[in-house]
Amino acid sequence: MFKANSPPPPPAKPAAGKKAVLPAYSHYLQSKVVRALERIEAENKMAEAEPPSSPPPSESTTPPDGGKSS
């Protein structure tokens, strides 16, 4: 009963001469995040450089009659 409720044993110390194992991170995922950040920053920079332009004037055309004559 005491063994089931006791805290886990401390991790074993690495042997002399060996380096502790570092957690592995995904280089692929990190490169995707960095690339996305670069793309977003470039888009923001281009948006700031362009002066705000007015939307193109909409052409109001009358819809066709559909070939029917009255």
PEMO-V707541 format. One record per residue. N is the residue number from 1. D_FIRST is the distance of its C-alpha to the first C-alpha in whole Angstrom. Layout:
n=[N | N]
d_first=[D_FIRST | D_FIRST]
This chain:
n=[1 | 2 | 3 | 4 | 5 | 6 | 7 | 8 | 9 | 10 | 11 | 12 | 13 | 14 | 15 | 16 | 17 | 18 | 19 | 20 | 21 | 22 | 23 | 24 | 25 | 26 | 27 | 28 | 29 | 30 | 31 | 32 | 33 | 34 | 35 | 36 | 37 | 38 | 39 | 40 | 41 | 42 | 43 | 44 | 45 | 46 | 47 | 48 | 49 | 50 | 51 | 52 | 53 | 54 | 55 | 56 | 57 | 58 | 59 | 60 | 61 | 62 | 63 | 64 | 65 | 66 | 67 | 68 | 69 | 70]
d_first=[0 | 4 | 5 | 5 | 7 | 9 | 12 | 14 | 16 | 19 | 22 | 24 | 27 | 30 | 32 | 35 | 38 | 36 | 36 | 33 | 33 | 35 | 34 | 36 | 38 | 41 | 44 | 46 | 44 | 45 | 49 | 49 | 48 | 50 | 53 | 53 | 53 | 56 | 58 | 57 | 58 | 61 | 62 | 62 | 64 | 67 | 66 | 67 | 70 | 72 | 74 | 73 | 75 | 76 | 75 | 78 | 81 | 80 | 83 | 84 | 85 | 86 | 85 | 87 | 89 | 88 | 91 | 92 | 95 | 97]
